[in-house]
Amino acid sequence: MSYGPLAPIYASLARLYSGGAIPACQRWAVEQISAGSRVLFVGPGPGTDVLDAARRGLQVTAIDCDARMLQTLANRLRHAGLLSRVQLVHADLLQAPTAAYDVVIAQFFLNVFPANHLRQVLTALGGQLGPCGRLIVGDFAALGEGQHPWQRLYHDLPMHLLARFGANAIHPVHDLPRHLQESGFSLRDGRRFRLFGAGPAWVEALVAEAAGP
Ligand SMILES: C[S@@+](CC[C@H](N)C(=O)[O-])C[C@H]1O[C@@H](n2cnc3c(N)ncnc32)[C@H](O)[C@@H]1O
């Protein structure tokens, strides 16, 4: 899998396609983290949120399996004078050893996988959390009752385009609240983000904790 030449322009494409909703979702997630926390960004891509977290003085690690994306993130961090504040890991989350972060952030990461892989991926994300740690995900919002017919199209268009680069599986819109609950997480908070500030709220952030025994 590789984003290849898209890596350096990926953040701009995401911002334009969502009319700022994706960076707003990323910013909101970072704002939920207490000072001094250890945070892991999984699949940060170009990592606009990683830069935010590093600026806030959080203890930041970022793991991505795409060398080009990681290089783009390293370049942006260097340019901002933040490279020494972030630990970059070139690896596949599914092969990574478990850890004990306070917060794990996975923005537009779960949509890479087909629905029948989500249990395994969510278990791997949970395996990076310490006791009482929180998982924050951002992604395309689940289709609700009375959904707008274009909501599915809004999701499918980039997914089909990026699938040509081998970047993601093609699948229906994930119902992430349901997948999180079925994988043993309890939902604690959430926020919807409107496209172009005043459009439909088709981007969603969810805050979850591993449910107790
Ligand atoms: C759709 S992009 C999202 C990038 C960014 N988080 C955002 O919100 O714009 C998904 C990212 O996850 C990375 N990725 C996909 N599968 C991965 C895996 N198994 N382990 C680590 N990173 C992975 C990709 O390389 C890519 O950078």
The ligand as an SDF file (V2000), in Angstrom:
LIG
                    3D

 27 29  0  0  0  0  0  0  0  0999 V2000
   -6.7840    7.7000    5.1610 C   0  0  0  0  0  0  0  0  0  0  0  0
   -5.1890    8.0460    5.7620 S   0  0  0  0  0  0  0  0  0  0  0  0
   -5.5580    9.1340    7.1150 C   0  0  0  0  0  0  0  0  0  0  0  0
   -4.4570   10.1130    7.4270 C   0  0  0  0  0  0  0  0  0  0  0  0
   -4.7390   11.1060    8.5660 C   0  0  0  0  0  0  0  0  0  0  0  0
   -4.9250   10.4270    9.8340 N   0  0  0  0  0  0  0  0  0  0  0  0
   -5.9060   12.0000    8.2790 C   0  0  0  0  0  0  0  0  0  0  0  0
   -6.8500   12.0380    9.0790 O   0  0  0  0  0  0  0  0  0  0  0  0
   -5.8730   12.7170    7.2810 O   0  0  0  0  0  0  0  0  0  0  0  0
   -4.7810    6.5270    6.5740 C   0  0  0  0  0  0  0  0  0  0  0  0
   -3.3520    6.4520    7.0850 C   0  0  0  0  0  0  0  0  0  0  0  0
   -3.2070    5.2210    7.8030 O   0  0  0  0  0  0  0  0  0  0  0  0
   -1.9780    4.5910    7.4200 C   0  0  0  0  0  0  0  0  0  0  0  0
   -2.1400    3.1410    7.6160 N   0  0  0  0  0  0  0  0  0  0  0  0
   -2.9600    2.2970    6.9640 C   0  0  0  0  0  0  0  0  0  0  0  0
   -2.8670    1.0460    7.4610 N   0  0  0  0  0  0  0  0  0  0  0  0
   -1.9700    1.0960    8.4670 C   0  0  0  0  0  0  0  0  0  0  0  0
   -1.4550    0.1360    9.3860 C   0  0  0  0  0  0  0  0  0  0  0  0
   -1.8690   -1.1460    9.3450 N   0  0  0  0  0  0  0  0  0  0  0  0
   -0.5520    0.5340   10.3010 N   0  0  0  0  0  0  0  0  0  0  0  0
   -0.1270    1.8340   10.3450 C   0  0  0  0  0  0  0  0  0  0  0  0
   -0.5770    2.7910    9.5030 N   0  0  0  0  0  0  0  0  0  0  0  0
   -1.4870    2.4350    8.5770 C   0  0  0  0  0  0  0  0  0  0  0  0
   -1.7990    4.9980    5.9680 C   0  0  0  0  0  0  0  0  0  0  0  0
   -0.4650    4.8700    5.5300 O   0  0  0  0  0  0  0  0  0  0  0  0
   -2.2860    6.4430    6.0020 C   0  0  0  0  0  0  0  0  0  0  0  0
   -1.2630    7.3320    6.3410 O   0  0  0  0  0  0  0  0  0  0  0  0
  1  2  1  0
  2  3  1  0
  2 10  1  0
  3  4  1  0
  4  5  1  0
  5  6  1  0
  5  7  1  0
  7  8  2  0
  7  9  1  0
 10 11  1  0
 11 12  1  0
 11 26  1  0
 12 13  1  0
 13 14  1  0
 13 24  1  0
 14 15  1  0
 14 23  1  0
 15 16  2  0
 16 17  1  0
 17 18  1  0
 17 23  2  0
 18 19  1  0
 18 20  2  0
 20 21  1  0
 21 22  2  0
 22 23  1  0
 24 25  1  0
 24 26  1  0
 26 27  1  0
M  CHG  2   2   1   9  -1
M  END
$$$$
